[in-house]
């Protein structure tokens, strides 16, 4: 996510297009400084637009977008402890900074509100 990456980065961080679901190691690339993305609104906006489906995705953003449903539904249940730490850091930093964007992400990826309580519990843990 560095130079051209962003959010999940949430979030979230990645691979070349292979036609397969990206692995969590590709999504949570530990060599990427997620703060570089979260602290750069231009880069972050590029990723968010990809996640919203309103702009083209680069390879990393596309990989993150593809894994968001799994990561949310399991609250990073398949993640290593280090990956969970990265995910939690992203959420703790992103949500207060961009609450409206967080709500839109939840509306898109958790339309029934099923994952939100567990995500909130994870953030507080």
C-alpha positions in Angstrom: 0.0 0.0 0.0 2.9 2.2 0.3 3.4 4.8 -2.4 0.3 3.9 -4.3 -1.7 2.0 -1.8 -4.4 3.0 0.7 -7.0 2.0 3.4 -7.7 -1.5 4.4 -6.3 -1.2 4.0 -8.2 -1.4 5.3 -7.8 -1.8 5.4 -6.1 -4.6 3.9 -2.8 -5.1 1.3 -1.7 -7.3 -1.8 -1.1 -9.3 -5.0 -1.0 -9.5 -8.8 -4.1 -10.5 -10.6 -4.2 -14.3 -10.7 -7.9 -15.0 -10.9 -7.7 -16.4 -7.4 -8.9 -15.0 -4.1 -6.0 -13.1 -2.6 -4.5 -14.7 0.5 -4.4 -12.9 3.8 -0.7 -12.6 3.5 -1.2 -10.7 0.3 -3.8 -8.5 1.8 -1.9 -7.8 5.0 1.5 -7.3 3.5 3.6 -6.5 6.6 6.2 -4.5 4.5 3.6 -1.9 3.8 3.2 1.0 6.2 -0.5 1.4 6.5 -0.1 4.8 8.1 1.4 6.1 4.9 -1.9 5.4 3.3 -4.2 6.4 6.1 -2.4 9.7 6.5 -2.5 10.6 2.8 -6.1 11.6 1.9 -5.4 11.5 -1.9 -4.2 7.9 -1.7 -6.9 6.9 0.8 -9.6 8.5 -1.4 -8.4 6.4 -4.4 -8.8 3.2 -2.4 -12.1 4.2 -1.0 -13.5 5.0 -4.4 -12.4 1.5 -5.5 -14.1 -0.1 -2.5 -17.3 1.9 -3.2 -17.2 0.7 -6.9 -17.1 4.3 -8.2 -13.6 4.2 -9.7 -11.1 1.7 -11.1 -9.1 -0.3 -8.7 -5.3 -0.8 -8.8 -4.1 -4.3 -8.1 -3.7 -3.8 -4.3 -7.1 -2.1 -3.9 -8.8 -4.8 -5.9 -7.3 -7.5 -3.7 -8.3 -5.7 -0.6 -11.8 -5.1 -1.9 -12.2 -8.8 -2.7 -11.3 -9.9 0.8 -13.3 -7.3 2.8 -16.5 -9.5 3.0 -14.4 -12.4 4.4 -12.4 -10.3 6.8 -15.6 -8.5 8.1 -17.7 -11.7 8.4 -15.0 -13.5 10.4 -13.6 -10.4 12.1 -10.2 -11.4 10.7 -10.7 -14.9 12.0 -8.3 -16.4 9.5 -5.7 -13.8 10.3 -2.5 -14.3 12.3 -2.1 -12.3 15.4 0.2 -9.8 13.6 -2.4 -9.4 10.8 -5.2 -8.9 13.4 -3.0 -6.1 14.9 -2.7 -4.4 11.5 -6.4 -4.7 10.9 -7.2 -3.3 14.4 -4.8 -0.4 13.9 -6.4 0.5 10.6 -9.9 0.5 12.1 -8.9 2.4 15.2 -7.2 5.1 13.1 -9.6 5.1 10.1 -13.0 5.2 11.9 -12.5 8.4 13.9 -10.8 10.1 10.9 -13.4 9.2 8.4 -16.7 8.2 10.1 -18.9 8.9 7.1 -16.7 6.7 4.9 -16.8 4.0 7.6 -20.6 4.1 7.5 -20.6 3.8 3.8 -18.2 0.8 3.9 -20.5 -0.9 6.4 -23.5 -0.1 4.2 -21.9 -1.8 1.3 -20.1 -4.7 3.0 -22.4 -5.3 5.9 -25.9 -4.1 4.7 -27.7 -6.2 7.3 -25.6 -5.0 10.1 -24.5 -8.5 11.1 -20.8 -7.9 11.4 -20.8 -4.4 13.0 -21.3 -5.6 16.6 -18.4 -8.1 16.4 -16.2 -5.5 14.6 -16.9 -3.0 17.4 -16.1 -5.6 20.0 -12.9 -6.5 18.2 -11.9 -2.8 18.2 -12.5 -2.5 21.9 -10.6 -5.7 22.8 
